[in-house]
Amino acid sequence: MPGAEVVTRHEAAQIIAALASAFPAFPPARETVAVYVEALSDLDYADTVAATHDLIRLEDRFPSVAAIRRRVGHRTGLLAPTAAQAWDEVNRQASDGGRSRVPSWTHPAVAETVRAVGWFSLCSSTNPETMRAQFLRLYDDTRRRHDDDLMVTTGALAPRQELTA
């Protein structure tokens, strides 16, 4: 995204002030503001403002740093798809060519789970309900790990610079 910028300390403080206004029952202490400012400073400003507006509309309580970061990840499409979405993707790929071709996946968590279960097994199973249950159980753990790693890695939710040739 050309022009994308990370949140400055001043902008992060403004975001927290907006949250404090929206949730007046939780006036954040100076130390709390400092923690939020530091924890949000690697995010894209526009994405963070949009996520904050979402949370003001969705939440009953002042959102945690994790809730803000998760919402940014959700809005930017960086978090792994839901288990149902991942399973639908596997089924579409199996229908579109099955084991005769190498599929491409929308997220590394889907690819990792397919590798763990086995693409051949997924395509040729005579017991699809067992394969579905196995996939969903493994995917749940894989998704959580991928999303947690993304949430705590500084810069992982930061603006991406477009490459020019």
MOCOR-V21172 format. One record per residue. N is the residue number from 1. RES is the residue in one small letter. PHI is phi in degrees with one decimal (none if undefined). NEAR is the number of other ideal C-beta (glycine too) atoms within 12 Angstrom. D_CENTER is the distance of its C-alpha to the mean C-alpha in Angstrom with 2 decimals. Layout:
BEGIN
n=N res=RES phi=PHI near=NEAR d_center=D_CENTER
n=N res=RES phi=PHI near=NEAR d_center=D_CENTER
END
This chain:
BEGIN
n=1 res=m phi=none near=16 d_center=17.92
n=2 res=p phi=-63.4 near=10 d_center=21.40
n=3 res=g phi=80.7 near=11 d_center=22.02
n=4 res=a phi=-66.4 near=19 d_center=18.50
n=5 res=e phi=-131.7 near=20 d_center=19.07
n=6 res=v phi=-75.9 near=26 d_center=17.46
n=7 res=v phi=-68.8 near=34 d_center=18.32
n=8 res=t phi=-81.0 near=18 d_center=21.87
n=9 res=r phi=-59.6 near=20 d_center=23.20
n=10 res=h phi=-64.0 near=15 d_center=25.19
n=11 res=e phi=-64.9 near=25 d_center=22.35
n=12 res=a phi=-62.5 near=31 d_center=20.25
n=13 res=a phi=-62.9 near=24 d_center=23.43
n=14 res=q phi=-65.1 near=22 d_center=23.80
n=15 res=i phi=-62.5 near=38 d_center=20.33
n=16 res=i phi=-66.1 near=38 d_center=21.29
n=17 res=a phi=-63.1 near=21 d_center=24.69
n=18 res=a phi=-63.7 near=25 d_center=23.31
n=19 res=l phi=-63.4 near=37 d_center=21.38
n=20 res=a phi=-62.7 near=24 d_center=24.64
n=21 res=s phi=-69.1 near=17 d_center=26.54
n=22 res=a phi=-74.9 near=25 d_center=24.36
n=23 res=f phi=-124.7 near=24 d_center=24.57
n=24 res=p phi=-65.4 near=13 d_center=28.14
n=25 res=a phi=-72.2 near=12 d_center=28.51
n=26 res=f phi=-124.7 near=20 d_center=26.36
n=27 res=p phi=-77.2 near=16 d_center=27.99
n=28 res=p phi=-69.4 near=28 d_center=26.03
n=29 res=a phi=-71.2 near=13 d_center=28.36
n=30 res=r phi=-53.6 near=13 d_center=28.69
n=31 res=e phi=-65.5 near=11 d_center=27.11
n=32 res=t phi=-65.1 near=21 d_center=24.05
n=33 res=v phi=-59.6 near=26 d_center=23.71
n=34 res=a phi=-61.3 near=18 d_center=24.14
n=35 res=v phi=-66.0 near=20 d_center=21.33
n=36 res=y phi=-62.6 near=37 d_center=18.88
n=37 res=v phi=-56.5 near=28 d_center=20.23
n=38 res=e phi=-64.4 near=19 d_center=19.76
n=39 res=a phi=-73.0 near=29 d_center=16.24
n=40 res=l phi=-103.5 near=41 d_center=15.07
n=41 res=s phi=-68.7 near=30 d_center=17.33
n=42 res=d phi=-98.5 near=30 d_center=15.04
n=43 res=l phi=-89.4 near=43 d_center=12.82
n=44 res=d phi=-71.2 near=32 d_center=13.97
n=45 res=y phi=-60.7 near=29 d_center=16.55
n=46 res=a phi=-61.3 near=22 d_center=16.29
n=47 res=d phi=-64.1 near=34 d_center=12.53
n=48 res=t phi=-69.8 near=43 d_center=13.21
n=49 res=v phi=-62.3 near=27 d_center=16.30
n=50 res=a phi=-62.7 near=21 d_center=14.79
n=51 res=a phi=-63.2 near=37 d_center=12.11
n=52 res=t phi=-63.1 near=39 d_center=15.18
n=53 res=h phi=-62.0 near=22 d_center=17.24
n=54 res=d phi=-58.4 near=22 d_center=14.92
n=55 res=l phi=-66.4 near=31 d_center=15.06
n=56 res=i phi=-61.5 near=24 d_center=18.79
n=57 res=r phi=-82.0 near=14 d_center=19.22
n=58 res=l phi=-97.7 near=18 d_center=17.18
n=59 res=e phi=-100.8 near=21 d_center=18.04
n=60 res=d phi=-94.7 near=13 d_center=21.52
n=61 res=r phi=-127.5 near=15 d_center=21.10
n=62 res=f phi=-53.7 near=27 d_center=20.07
n=63 res=p phi=-73.8 near=34 d_center=16.33
n=64 res=s phi=-75.1 near=22 d_center=15.52
n=65 res=v phi=-55.7 near=34 d_center=13.92
n=66 res=a phi=-60.4 near=22 d_center=11.07
n=67 res=a phi=-64.6 near=27 d_center=10.83
n=68 res=i phi=-66.3 near=41 d_center=10.97
n=69 res=r phi=-63.3 near=39 d_center=8.39
n=70 res=r phi=-63.3 near=30 d_center=5.87
n=71 res=r phi=-66.8 near=33 d_center=7.42
n=72 res=v phi=-61.1 near=40 d_center=7.36
n=73 res=g phi=-60.2 near=31 d_center=3.73
n=74 res=h phi=-65.9 near=25 d_center=4.52
n=75 res=r phi=-63.2 near=24 d_center=7.80
n=76 res=t phi=-87.7 near=25 d_center=7.45
n=77 res=g phi=76.1 near=16 d_center=6.11
n=78 res=l phi=-85.1 near=32 d_center=4.44
n=79 res=l phi=-74.7 near=30 d_center=2.13
n=80 res=a phi=-65.4 near=34 d_center=5.72
n=81 res=p phi=-65.3 near=27 d_center=8.13
n=82 res=t phi=-64.1 near=21 d_center=10.17
n=83 res=a phi=-61.6 near=26 d_center=13.25
n=84 res=a phi=-63.7 near=17 d_center=15.50
n=85 res=q phi=-64.3 near=22 d_center=13.80
n=86 res=a phi=-64.2 near=35 d_center=13.91
n=87 res=w phi=-64.9 near=31 d_center=17.48
n=88 res=d phi=-60.7 near=20 d_center=18.47
n=89 res=e phi=-62.9 near=29 d_center=17.42
n=90 res=v phi=-60.9 near=40 d_center=19.55
n=91 res=n phi=-64.1 near=23 d_center=22.36
n=92 res=r phi=-62.7 near=18 d_center=22.35
n=93 res=q phi=-63.6 near=26 d_center=22.54
n=94 res=a phi=-64.7 near=28 d_center=25.28
n=95 res=s phi=-70.8 near=16 d_center=27.15
n=96 res=d phi=-79.9 near=16 d_center=26.96
n=97 res=g phi=171.9 near=14 d_center=28.73
n=98 res=g phi=54.3 near=20 d_center=28.03
n=99 res=r phi=-73.4 near=19 d_center=29.07
n=100 res=s phi=-77.2 near=14 d_center=31.23
n=101 res=r phi=-138.5 near=13 d_center=28.45
n=102 res=v phi=-88.8 near=16 d_center=25.49
n=103 res=p phi=-77.5 near=25 d_center=22.33
n=104 res=s phi=-114.3 near=16 d_center=19.34
n=105 res=w phi=-117.3 near=24 d_center=15.83
n=106 res=t phi=-77.7 near=22 d_center=12.82
n=107 res=h phi=-150.0 near=28 d_center=10.51
n=108 res=p phi=-58.2 near=24 d_center=11.99
n=109 res=a phi=-66.6 near=35 d_center=11.25
n=110 res=v phi=-67.8 near=37 d_center=13.43
n=111 res=a phi=-60.3 near=26 d_center=15.95
n=112 res=e phi=-62.8 near=22 d_center=16.30
n=113 res=t phi=-68.3 near=37 d_center=16.97
n=114 res=v phi=-62.2 near=35 d_center=19.40
n=115 res=r phi=-61.3 near=22 d_center=21.15
n=116 res=a phi=-66.7 near=19 d_center=21.53
n=117 res=v phi=-78.5 near=30 d_center=23.00
n=118 res=g phi=105.3 near=18 d_center=24.84
n=119 res=w phi=-61.4 near=28 d_center=24.77
n=120 res=f phi=-60.6 near=17 d_center=28.53
n=121 res=s phi=-62.5 near=25 d_center=28.30
n=122 res=l phi=-63.7 near=33 d_center=25.72
n=123 res=c phi=-79.5 near=25 d_center=27.96
n=124 res=s phi=-113.7 near=16 d_center=31.27
n=125 res=s phi=-65.1 near=23 d_center=30.86
n=126 res=t phi=-94.0 near=9 d_center=33.56
n=127 res=n phi=-129.3 near=12 d_center=31.55
n=128 res=p phi=-61.7 near=18 d_center=28.33
n=129 res=e phi=-66.8 near=12 d_center=27.58
n=130 res=t phi=-67.5 near=15 d_center=27.70
n=131 res=m phi=-63.3 near=28 d_center=25.46
n=132 res=r phi=-61.0 near=25 d_center=22.93
n=133 res=a phi=-62.0 near=17 d_center=23.11
n=134 res=q phi=-63.9 near=24 d_center=22.85
n=135 res=f phi=-59.9 near=37 d_center=19.85
n=136 res=l phi=-62.3 near=25 d_center=17.95
n=137 res=r phi=-64.0 near=19 d_center=19.01
n=138 res=l phi=-68.2 near=29 d_center=17.93
n=139 res=y phi=-63.5 near=40 d_center=14.62
n=140 res=d phi=-56.2 near=22 d_center=13.71
n=141 res=d phi=-67.0 near=20 d_center=14.44
n=142 res=t phi=-64.6 near=30 d_center=12.86
n=143 res=r phi=-60.5 near=31 d_center=9.45
n=144 res=r phi=-59.5 near=21 d_center=9.77
n=145 res=r phi=-64.7 near=19 d_center=11.09
n=146 res=h phi=-61.0 near=28 d_center=8.64
n=147 res=d phi=-65.9 near=29 d_center=5.66
n=148 res=d phi=-62.4 near=20 d_center=8.64
n=149 res=d phi=-60.6 near=21 d_center=9.91
n=150 res=l phi=-63.4 near=31 d_center=7.20
n=151 res=m phi=-65.9 near=30 d_center=7.53
n=152 res=v phi=-99.9 near=19 d_center=11.25
n=153 res=t phi=-84.4 near=17 d_center=12.05
n=154 res=t phi=-59.2 near=17 d_center=13.86
n=155 res=g phi=87.6 near=18 d_center=13.24
n=156 res=a phi=-65.6 near=23 d_center=10.06
n=157 res=l phi=-101.5 near=39 d_center=8.59
n=158 res=a phi=-73.0 near=27 d_center=12.23
n=159 res=p phi=-60.9 near=24 d_center=13.94
n=160 res=r phi=-97.0 near=17 d_center=14.84
n=161 res=q phi=-85.3 near=14 d_center=18.57
n=162 res=e phi=-74.0 near=10 d_center=20.01
n=163 res=l phi=-86.0 near=7 d_center=22.50
n=164 res=t phi=-114.9 near=5 d_center=25.97
n=165 res=a phi=-84.7 near=3 d_center=28.64
END
